[in-house]
């Protein structure tokens, strides 16, 4: 007696899409790979799996798990091997969670002293040894160690003619420890070395209206501009080198695997070789930031933190 194989409507639709697109690849296997004794439905399902594996643009349907909720206007996330850091602007504080979403610690509260914030915007936890938080209304960047102890602050730079107070917004730290941040008031990207000494500053193109996120790699600076659905590419010294038009992009992240792009219903990974992978949420959310760490994709909205497994390491 043959086993009955049940295929859901979703699987049938996806099967048809893959089959139609890759029919030329599949046809040679129809009569030669699968024994005639197999049930027809099993053959079709096996062809579907084969087509999925052979395709370079494929979708992973993984459950989107909410691991933390009731955030008050969250604006940024940074994830290390051991912890998750979230800027909760509505409560002027920084949260530290483990990878399951368990709250471990909080830093902050409204004020202008050490351990206090006034409109924190962005966080970069680098390799977990130092945590940088842009404290916009206090016109500084606060630096903490992994235990949450205050280390230092990066604020105004004195010069021979004047002393300008910064208004730091988005921040990114390179793998060499250089600190890049967007000065929203001056419309400059400023760079400090790993000892917090000023190195350089450069003005970005006037065509870039907003800097909604900033990512730094070993070779370039990437800027997300949501209003134009664009990821802009700059050299480390500020020279404009190109852009990626990405319709309806909400957040992005860059690592050795490629460019990760978050939308309301999915994440798209574009590898260096132009191979694409999609990770469907199965629901609509509104990402404000994202991070990928150890095979997990973390999606932050204004009120909730989600997690989805990518299967990569």
Beta strands, then each sheet from edge to edge (+ up, - down):
strand 1: 57-61
strand 2: 65-68
strand 3: 74-79
strand 4: 84-88
strand 5: 93-97
strand 6: 103-108
strand 7: 120-124
strand 8: 130-135
strand 9: 140-145
strand 10: 150-154
strand 11: 157-158
strand 12: 163-164
strand 13: 168-173
strand 14: 179-183
strand 15: 188-192
strand 16: 198-203
strand 17: 213-216
strand 18: 221-225
strand 19: 230-234
strand 20: 240-245
strand 21: 251-255
strand 22: 258-262
strand 23: 266-270
strand 24: 276-280
strand 25: 289-293
strand 26: 296-300
strand 27: 305-309
sheet 1: 1+ 24+ 23- 22+ 21-
sheet 2: 2+ 27- 26+ 25-
sheet 3: 3+ 4- 5+ 6-
sheet 4: 7+ 8- 9+ 10-
sheet 5: 11+ 12-
sheet 6: 13+ 14- 15+ 16-
sheet 7: 17+ 18- 19+ 20-
end
